[in-house]
C-alpha cells in the first residue's frame, strides 16, 4: 500500500514561466531523494498536487509546501492509501492547463496520455484521478 495526499493552493504572486520551471526542478530533485512520486497541475493561478510515497515523507513535504510563501490557501483535499502508485514513473509530472507557453516547459506532460492510458484516466475509480479530472474540467 502506498500513501497519497492531494492538496490545492493558490499561487501567492502571479507566477512566471521561469518560477514554475524552478518549482518543478526543485520538486523533482527533492521528490527523487525522498522516493516521492506525483504530479503538479497549474491552472488559472491555482495548483493541485498529488504526492505519493511513505506517509512520513509525504507529510514532511506537504508541511514545507504549506509554509512556502509562493502558496496561499493551502488545503489538503484527500489522503489515503492505494494498492500502488498512480504516478510511479514521475518524480513530479507537471502540466499547466492555463497557458499555451507552458506546453513547451521542460517536464510538460499530457495527463491522459503520458503515464496513464486514456482508458485508465477515463474509467478509474481512484479518488486521486477523479479529483484531477474535476480540476481539469
TORZA-713843 format. One record per residue: x, y, z of N, C-alpha, C, O in turn; residue number from 1. Coordinates in pm, whole numbers, plus 32768, in hexadecimal, padded with zeros to 4 digits. Example, Ala and Ser with C-alpha at 12.3 -4.5 7.8 and 13.67 -1.06 7.14 Angstrom:
// TORZA-713843
    nx    ny    nz   cax   cay   caz    cx    cy    cz    ox    oy    oz    n
  8527  7DC7  830C  84CE  7E3E  830C  8528  7EB6  830C  8590  7EB4  834E    1
  8505  7F1F  82C4  8557  7F96  82CA  850A  8003  8313  853D  8072  8324    2
This chain:
// TORZA-713843
    nx    ny    nz   cax   cay   caz    cx    cy    cz    ox    oy    oz    n
  8054  7F89  8000  8000  8000  8000  8058  807D  8000  80BF  8083  8044    1
  802E  80DE  7FB2  8079  815C  7FA8  8020  81CF  7FD8  7FAA  81D7  7FB5    2
  805A  8226  8028  8011  8299  805C  800F  8307  7FF3  8072  831C  7FAD    3
  7F9F  834C  7FE8  7F95  83BF  7F8E  7F51  8433  7FD6  7F04  841F  8034    4
  7F70  84A9  7FA9  7F33  8524  7FDC  7F1F  857F  7F65  7F78  858F  7F11    5
  7EAA  85BC  7F5E  7E8C  861D  7EF6  7E66  86A0  7F3A  7E10  86A2  7F92    6
  7EA6  870C  7F11  7E85  8790  7F47  7E73  87F0  7ED2  7EA0  87D6  7E62    7
  7E31  885F  7EEF  7E30  88CB  7E8E  7E55  894C  7ED5  7E48  8957  7F4F    8
  7E82  89AC  7E88  7EA9  8A2C  7EBF  7E9E  8A96  7E53  7E91  8A79  7DDC    9
  7EA2  8B11  7E80  7EA5  8B82  7E23  7F33  8BB7  7E21  7F74  8BC5  7E89   10
  7F63  8BD4  7DAA  7FE8  8C0F  7D9E  7FE1  8C9C  7DD7  7F8E  8CED  7DAE   11
  8039  8CBA  7E37  8034  8D3B  7E7B  804A  8DAF  7E18  7FEF  8E00  7E06   12
  80BC  8DB8  7DD9  80C9  8E1C  7D6E  80AC  8DD7  7CE8  80AC  8D5C  7CDE   13
  8093  8E27  7C83  8085  8DED  7BFE  810B  8DB1  7BD7  8171  8DF7  7BD8   14
  810D  8D32  7BB5  818B  8CED  7B9A  81B3  8CFA  7B08  815F  8CF2  7AAE   15
  8233  8D0E  7AF3  8269  8D14  7A6C  828C  8C87  7A3F  828F  8C29  7A8F   16
  82A5  8C79  79BF  82CF  8BF9  7988  834F  8BCA  79CC  835D  8B54  79EC   17
  83AD  8C25  79E3  842B  8BFF  7A22  8416  8BD1  7AB1  8455  8B70  7ADD   18
  83BF  8C12  7AFB  83A1  8BE7  7B84  8366  8B5C  7B84  838B  8B09  7BD8   19
  830A  8B40  7B28  82D0  8ABA  7B1E  833A  8A52  7AFE  8339  89E5  7B37   20
  8395  8A72  7AA4  8401  8A15  7A83  845A  89FC  7AFC  8485  898B  7B13   21
  8475  8A65  7B4A  84C8  8A56  7BC2  8482  89FE  7C29  84C1  89A7  7C65   22
  8401  8A13  7C3D  83B4  89C0  7C9A  83BB  892E  7C6D  83D1  88D5  7CBF   23
  83A9  8918  7BEE  83AC  8891  7BB7  8434  884F  7BCD  843B  87DC  7BF6   24
  84A1  8898  7BB2  8527  885F  7BC0  8545  883B  7C52  8578  87CF  7C6E   25
  8524  8894  7CAE  853C  8879  7D3C  84E4  8807  7D6D  8511  87B1  7DB8   26
  8466  8806  7D43  840A  879B  7D6B  843C  8714  7D3D  843B  86B3  7D89   27
  8468  870D  7CC1  849A  868E  7C8C  8513  865D  7CDB  851C  85E7  7CFD   28
  856F  86B7  7CF6  85E8  8690  7D40  85C3  865F  7DCD  85F0  85F5  7DF7   29
  8573  86AD  7E14  854C  8687  7E9C  84FA  8606  7E9E  850E  85B1  7EF5   30
  84A0  85F8  7E40  844B  8582  7E3D  849A  8504  7E1C  8482  849A  7E55   31
  84F9  850F  7DC0  854C  849C  7D9E  859A  846D  7E19  85A0  83F5  7E35   32
  85D5  84CA  7E61  8621  84A8  7EDA  85C8  8464  7F42  85F5  840A  7F89   33
  854B  848F  7F4C  84F1  845C  7FB3  849F  83E3  7F85  8453  83AB  7FD4   34
  84AD  83BC  7F06  845E  834C  7ED4  83CC  8371  7EBE  8374  831C  7EC8   35
  83B4  83F0  7EA1  832C  8423  7E8E  8310  842D  7DF8  8365  8459  7DAB   36
  8299  8405  7DD0  826B  8419  7D46  81EC  846D  7D4B  81B2  8481  7DB6   37
  81C2  849D  7CD8  8148  84EB  7CD4  813E  8541  7C5A  8186  8530  7BF7   38
  80E2  859F  7C62  80CA  85FB  7BF3  80A2  8682  7C2C  8060  868B  7C94   39
  80CA  86EB  7BE6  80A8  8774  7C0A  805F  87B1  7B93  8094  87B5  7B24   40
  7FE5  87E0  7BAA  7F99  8822  7B42  7F88  88B5  7B68  7F74  88D6  7BDD   41
  7F91  890C  7B04  7F84  899C  7B19  7F1A  89CF  7ABA  7F23  89B9  7A41   42
  7EB7  8A13  7AF0  7E4A  8A48  7A9E  7E16  8AC8  7ADC  7DEF  8ACA  7B51   43
  7E14  8B33  7A8E  7DD5  8BAF  7AB8  7E07  8BDC  7B42  7DB8  8C01  7B99   44
  7E89  8BD9  7B55  7ECC  8C04  7BCF  7EB0  8BA9  7C48  7EBF  8BD4  7CBA   45
  7E88  8B2D  7C2E  7E70  8ACB  7C98  7EC0  8A4C  7C7C  7ED9  8A28  7C09   46
  7EE8  8A0B  7CE8  7F2D  898C  7CE0  7ED4  891E  7D18  7E83  8935  7D72   47
  7EE4  88A7  7CE1  7EB7  882E  7D23  7F2A  87CC  7D12  7F62  87BE  7CA6   48
  7F4C  8788  7D7E  7FBE  872E  7D7A  7F9B  86AB  7DBF  7F57  86A8  7E25   49
  7FCC  863F  7D83  7FC4  85BB  7DBE  8051  8595  7DE8  80AF  859E  7D99   50
  805F  856A  7E64  80DD  8535  7E97  80C4  84A7  7EC3  8060  848C  7F06   51
  811D  844A  7E9F  810D  83BF  7EC8  8195  8387  7EF3  81FC  83A3  7EB6   52
  8192  8338  7F5E  820B  82FD  7F94  81F5  82D2  8024  8184  82B9  804E   53
  8263  82CA  8070  8257  82AA  80FE  820E  831E  8144  822B  8393  812A   54
  81B2  82FB  819B  815C  8361  81D9  81AD  83D0  821B  818F  8446  8205   55
  8211  83AE  826A  825E  8414  82B1  82A4  8473  8250  82A9  84EC  8269   56
  82D8  843F  81E3  831D  8493  8181  82BB  84EC  8135  82D8  8560  811C   57
  8248  84B6  8111  81E2  8505  80CD  81B3  8577  8128  81A9  85E9  80FC   58
  8198  8558  81A6  8169  85BF  8203  81D4  8628  821C  81B4  869E  822E   59
  8253  8600  821D  82BF  8660  822D  82C4  86C2  81B9  82D2  873B  81CE   60
  82B9  8690  8140  82B9  86E7  80CB  823F  8741  80CC  8249  87B8  80AC   61
  81CC  870A  80EF  8152  875B  80F5  8161  87CE  815A  8135  883D  813F   62
  819F  87B4  81CD  81B4  881C  8231  820B  888D  81F8  81F0  8903  8210   63
  8273  8868  81AE  82CA  88CE  8171  827C  8922  810C  828C  899C  8106   64
  8228  88E0  80BE  81D6  8927  805B  8177  8988  80A1  8166  89FA  8075   65
  813A  895B  810F  80DA  89AE  8157  811C  8A2E  818C  80D9  8A94  819E   66
  819F  8A29  81A7  81E8  8A9D  81DA  8229  8AEF  816B  8260  8B5A  8187   67
  8225  8AC0  80F0  8265  8B03  807E  8216  8B81  805A  819E  8B7A  8042   68
  8259  8BF1  8055  821A  8C71  8037  81E1  8C7E  7FAB  8196  8CDB  7F8F   69
  8202  8C20  7F53  81CB  8C25  7ECC  813E  8BE9  7EC6  80FB  8BF0  7E5F   70
  8112  8BAE  7F37  808D  8B73  7F40  803C  8BBE  7FA9  8072  8BEB  800E   71
  7FBB  8BCC  7F91  7F5E  8BF9  7FF7  7EE5  8B9D  7FF0  7ED2  8B55  7F8E   72
  7E95  8BA0  8057  7E1B  8B4F  805C  7E38  8ABB  8040  7DEF  8A7A  7FF6   73
  7EA2  8A87  807C  7EC6  89F9  806B  7E5E  89A4  80B3  7E47  89B6  812B   74
  7E20  8949  806B  7DB4  88F7  80A3  7DC5  8866  8079  7DC6  8845  8002   75
  7DD3  880F  80DC  7DDA  8780  80C1  7D4F  8753  8094  7CEC  876A  80D9   76
  7D49  8713  801F  7CC9  86E7  7FE8  7CA9  8658  8011  7C3E  863D  8049   77
  7D03  85FD  7FF5  7CF0  8571  8018  7D77  8533  8038  7DDF  8563  800B   78
  7D73  84C9  8085  7DEA  847A  80A1  7DBB  83EC  80BE  7D48  83D6  80E2   79
  7E15  838F  80AD  7DF2  8305  80C7  7E5A  82A7  8090  7ECE  82CD  807B   80
  7E31  822E  8079  7E8B  81C7  8045  7E4F  818A  7FC8  7DD6  8177  7FBE   81
  7EA5  816B  7F69  7E81  8124  7EEF  7EDA  80A8  7EE6  7F45  80A4  7F22   82
  7EAD  8044  7E9D  7F00  7FCA  7E90  7F87  7FE4  7E4E  7FE9  7FA1  7E6D   83
  7F8B  8045  7DF3  8009  8064  7DAD  800A  80F8  7D88  7FA4  813C  7D92   84
  807F  8127  7D5E  808D  81B2  7D36  8040  81CD  7CB5  803F  817B  7C59   85
  8000  823F  7CAF  7FBB  826B  7C36  801F  82A9  7BD5  800F  829E  7B5C   86
  8087  82EB  7C0A  80E9  8333  7BB9  8175  82FB  7BD1  81D3  8346  7BEB   87
  8182  8279  7BC9  81FF  8236  7BEC  8278  8264  7B9B  82E8  8260  7BCE   88
  8264  828F  7B22  82D5  82B6  7ACD  82F9  834A  7AD9  8358  8377  7A98   89
  82B1  8395  7B29  82C3  8426  7B2C  82F4  8455  7BB4  82AA  844B  7C16   90
  8370  8488  7BBC  839B  84C7  7C38  8346  8543  7C51  832D  8568  7CC4   91
  831B  8582  7BE8  82B9  85ED  7BEF  828D  860F  7B63  82CB  8661  7B1F   92
  8221  85D0  7B38  81E7  85F5  7AB8  81B1  8682  7AC4  818F  86AF  7B32   93
  81A9  86C8  7A55  817B  8753  7A58  8126  876E  79DE  8144  8741  7970   94
  80BD  87B9  79F4  8070  87ED  7985  8032  8870  79AE  7FF2  887B  7A16   95
  8046  88D4  795B  7FFE  8951  796A  7F8A  894A  7908  7F9E  8936  7890   96
  7F16  895A  7939  7EA0  894D  78E4  7E62  89D5  78C8  7DF0  89DD  789A   97
  7EAD  8A3F  78E4  7E73  8AC3  78D1  7EBA  8B18  7868  7E7E  8B78  7836   98
  7F34  8AFA  7846  7F7E  8B51  77EB  7FCA  8AFE  7784  8013  8AA2  77A7   99
  7FB8  8B20  7707  7FF7  8AD7  7698  808F  8AD4  76A3  80CD  8A70  7680  100
  80CC  8B41  76D4  815E  8B45  76D8  819A  8ADD  7736  820E  8AB8  7724  101
  8151  8AAC  779A  8188  8A48  77F4  818F  89BE  77B5  81D2  8965  77EA  102
  814C  89AA  7745  8151  8929  7702  81DE  8906  76D8  81FF  8890  76C9  103
  8231  896A  76C5  82BB  8953  769C  831A  8947  7714  8390  892C  7702  104
  82E6  895B  778D  833A  8954  7804  8371  88C7  7816  832C  8864  77FB  105
  83EC  88C0  7843  8429  883E  785D  83D4  87F3  78C2  83B1  882A  792B  106
  83B2  8779  78A3  8363  8729  78FF  82D0  872C  78E3  8282  86EE  792C  107
  82A6  8772  787B  8218  8779  785A  81E3  86EE  783A  8221  86A3  77EF  108
  8173  86CC  7873  8137  8649  785E  80A4  8659  783B  805F  86AF  7873  109
  8075  8607  77E0  7FE8  8602  77C0  7FAA  859A  781B  7FBF  8522  7808  110
  7F5E  85C5  787E  7F2C  856C  78E5  7EE9  84EE  78B0  7F09  8481  78E2  111
  7E8E  84F5  784E  7E4C  8479  7826  7EA4  8417  77DB  7E82  83A1  77D4  112
  7F14  8444  77A2  7F5F  83E9  774C  7FED  83CB  777B  8024  8364  7754  113
  802A  8420  77CB  80B2  8408  77F9  80AF  83C5  7882  8099  8407  78E8  114
  80C3  8342  7884  80C7  82FB  7902  8042  82BE  792A  803F  8266  7980  115
  7FD7  82EA  78EE  7F53  82B2  7908  7F0F  8299  7882  7F13  82EE  7829  116
  7ED3  8226  7875  7E8B  820D  77F8  7E0B  825E  77F7  7DD7  8283  7860  117
  7DD8  827A  7780  7D59  82C2  7773  7CED  827A  77C1  7C9C  82B8  7805  118
  7CEB  81F5  77B7  7C84  81A6  77F9  7C8F  81B1  7890  7C2A  81C0  78D6  119
  7D0A  81A8  78C4  7D1E  81B4  7954  7CF2  823D  7985  7CAC  8247  79E9  120
  7D1B  82A5  793F  7CF7  832D  7968  7C60  8341  7962  7C27  8387  79B7  121
  7C1F  8306  7901  7B8F  831A  78F0  7B3C  82C5  794E  7AD1  82F0  7979  122
  7B6A  824D  796F  7B17  81ED  79B7  7B42  81D0  7A46  7AFB  8189  7A8D  123
  7BB2  8204  7A70  7BE2  81E3  7AF5  7B84  8218  7B60  7B52  8287  7B57  124
  7B6E  81C7  7BC6  7B22  81F2  7C3A  7B7B  822C  7CA6  7B4B  824C  7D13  125
  7BFD  823A  7C88  7C5B  8271  7CE8  7C31  82FE  7D10  7C19  8351  7CB8  126
  7C28  831B  7D92  7C04  83A2  7DBB  7C67  840B  7D8A  7C41  847D  7D72  127
  7CE4  83E5  7D7B  7D4A  8442  7D48  7D29  846A  7CB9  7D27  84E1  7C9A  128
  7D10  8409  7C63  7CF4  8428  7BD7  7C6F  8470  7BC6  7C61  84C6  7B6F  129
  7C0D  844E  7C18  7B8C  8493  7C13  7B9F  8526  7C34  7B69  857D  7BF0  130
  7BEE  8543  7C9D  7C06  85CD  7CC4  7C54  8619  7C59  7C35  868D  7C3D  131
  7CB8  85D9  7C1D  7D05  861A  7BB3  7CAD  8639  7B3B  7CBA  86A4  7AFF  132
  7C56  85DD  7B17  7BFB  85F7  7AA6  7B9F  866D  7AC3  7B83  86BD  7A69  133
  7B6F  8679  7B3E  7B1A  86EA  7B64  7B67  876D  7B5B  7B31  87D3  7B2F  134
  7BE5  876C  7B84  7C39  87E3  7B7D  7C4B  8810  7AEC  7C4B  8888  7ACF  135
  7C5B  87AF  7A93  7C73  87CF  7A07  7BF5  87F9  79BC  7BFE  8839  7953  136
  7B82  87D8  79F0  7B06  87F9  79A7  7AD1  8881  79CB  7A6A  88AB  7996  137
